[in-house]
Amino acid sequence: MQHTLIAEKLYKIIDKKEVLHDVSLNLKGGRIYGFTGENGSGKTMLFRTLSGLVRPTKGTVFLDGIDIHKEHSAVKLGVIIENSGMWPDLTGWDNLLYLASLNNYISEAEIEYAIQRVGLDPNNKLPVKKYSLGMRQRLLIAQAIMEQPDFLFLDEPTNSIDQSGTAIIRQIILEEAQRGAVILMASHIGEDITQLCEEIYSVDAGKCVRLGNV
């Protein structure tokens, strides 16, 4: 089965301001879709709405035919969106162990694998508040991929990560697409978009326009 994300005429109005305007998308699994735009253009709100975190004022989002705003628990999602965070006093391992317990999809071995996959040590006893910014970002990637989600929403996935770490994260994103996930990625780093994405969309003043294939 090929996974699908279909958005139909999405609008979002906050304090009488139109944040999203008539957004429609038809995205398929196994592909990486890039979203570009200035800060405040609506990219983050679009990702929040498509992933079910924010309800649209009008319009519908279907993930594999399921209305995400009515049946959120029925869909496997991985999300990194602006201001994502972890419990600062817990270790990276304990953070992911707790998050995994909410769905009980995966074992401790799969958590360990996700942490190792992003280049971190599952046995590191440091609390997250003592992590570098790059380590925190890698941990966020680990939490997004650990349950092998069908849909991945990645807002600035390589933010604060050094060159070697960026190569690791880009490879993971490619592997997740090869696995069949629908991947949406916003990034201000041009190489993220040109090296990874097959289709590019521009977001400006809440409008989303397809620019074409890479």
Disulfide bonds with the S-S distance in Angstrom:
none
